Amino acid sequence: MNSSNTQPQIFEKLANLLEAVANYESVRSRDEILAKQAAEEAIARVVAEKVASLTGKTPDDEFVEKLAKADPIVRNFIEDLSTSLGKVPRLGEPNSDDDSEKVASNEDSADRAFYKWILS
């Protein structure tokens, strides 16, 4: 065997091997990126549904996409905000609690004192 002929073959095989490893890593990293994006979109859809339950508007795909690309801290803040706001009754709606008993307040005594003063 001629060493001058085998050396280019070894370099060619080595180059092919390095290219195959690079392709494998590229595919692997692309799959990881796609999996991460899918997980972030799923989380964004959940947050968008919570926001939709508050606003009464169906979230569009653009909103969900922007939420998916948003920083996780921002997404968590919006989710926490929509969760806490969901517990507050809307203005004008009847109170859902059975605790609708009136409670005396200082306002009654202040009104009485004012009426007493104005009428005297």
N, C-alpha and C positions, 0 to 999 in steps of 0.2 A: 504494500500500500504506500502510496505517495502521501507524505504528510502535508504537502501543499494542497492536495485535493480534499483531504479530510477536514482540514481546518475551516474552509468556507462552509462545508456541510454542517459542522458542529455549530458554527455561528448562526447558520440559517435555522437549525433546529432550536437553538437557544432563543433566537428572535421569535420563532413561532410559539415556543413555550411561554415566553414573556407576554406575547400578544394574547394568547389564550387566557392567561391569568388576569390580564387587564380587562378582557371582555367579561370574564366571570365576575370580577369585582364590580364592574360597571352594572351588570345585570342585577347582582345582589344588592348593591346600594340603591338602584332604581326601585327594586321591589320593596326595600325598607322605606324609602321615601313615599311610595304609593300607599303602603300600609299605614304610615303615620298620617298622611293626608286623609285617608278614609276614616281613621279614628277621630281626627280633629273635626271632620265634617259631621260625623255622627254626634259628637258632643255639641257642635254648633246647632244642629237640628233640634236637639233637646232644649237648648237655651232659647232658640227661636220660637219653639212651641210655647215655652213659658211666657215669653214676651207677648206672643200672639194671644194667649189667654187673658192677658191684662188689657191689651189694646183692642182686641176684637178683630184685628186684621190678620189675614193669612200672610205669613212671611214668604217673600219671593226668593227665588234662587240666588239672586244677587246679594240679598241680605245675609243668607246662610253662608255664602261663599266668603263674604267679608268677615263674618264672625269666625269662620274656620281659619282665616289667615291672620286674625287678630292675635295679639299677645295673650297667652293663657291668663295672665293677671286681669286683663280687661274683660275677657270672657267670663271669668269667675266672678268679677265684680257685677257684671250685668246679670248673671244668674242669681247671685245673692240678692241683688236689688229686686229682681222680678219675683223671687220667692218671698221676700219680706213684704213687698207691696201687695202680693196676693192675699195676705192675711188681713189687710185693712179693708173694712167695708166701704163701698163707694158712697159718695154723698147722695142723699135722697133715697137710698135703699133702706128697707126695714131692717132693724137690728135682728140678726139671726139668733142672738143669745136669748135665753129665757130670763136673763137678769135685767128686765126692763123696769124694775121698781124705781120709783123716784126717790131721790135722796135729798134731804134738806141741805141747803147751802147758806153761806153767808150773804148771798145775793138777796135772799128774802128779808133778812134783817136790815140790810142796807136800804132796800126799797122802802121798808116800813119807816125807817129813820128819815128818809128823804120826804116821804109823804107827810109825816108828822111835822117836819120842819116847814114844808111849803104851806101846809094848811094852818099853821099857827100864826 
